Amino acid sequence: MIVRRTILKQDIVKKLYPNSISIRSAMQQLRRDIDICHALKERIEDAGRTRCHYYNRQQLLLILEHFSISLEEFEQL
C-alpha cells in the first residue's frame, strides 16, 4: 500500500467524520479532538510543520493511532 507523502486535511476528515454536515464542521471536530489531547497535539507539532492544508505521513499515523484506526482501515473508509 502506497501512502502519499502529504495528505489533505479535507480528505482525512471526509473519512473520519462521514456523517458531518460539511467539511468545515468536520475540520472543527478534528481540531477539537486534537486540542483536547495535549500529548497528541505536541506529538503532531514535533512530527513536522502543520501546514495550512495538509498533514504529512507521520502526522496522519499519529492521528490514526489516537483514533485506534489502522492505516489499512483508513484506506478502506
TAPEDA-V254384 format. One record per run of one state. SS is the DSSP state (H for helix, E for strand, L for the rest). FROM is the first residue (numbers start at 1). TO is the last residue. If there is no record, write none. Layout:
SS,FROM,TO ; SS,FROM,TO
This chain:
L,1,5 ; E,6,8 ; H,9,16 ; L,17,22 ; H,23,36 ; L,37,37 ; H,38,46 ; L,47,53 ; E,54,56 ; H,57,66 ; L,67,70 ; H,71,76 ; L,77,77
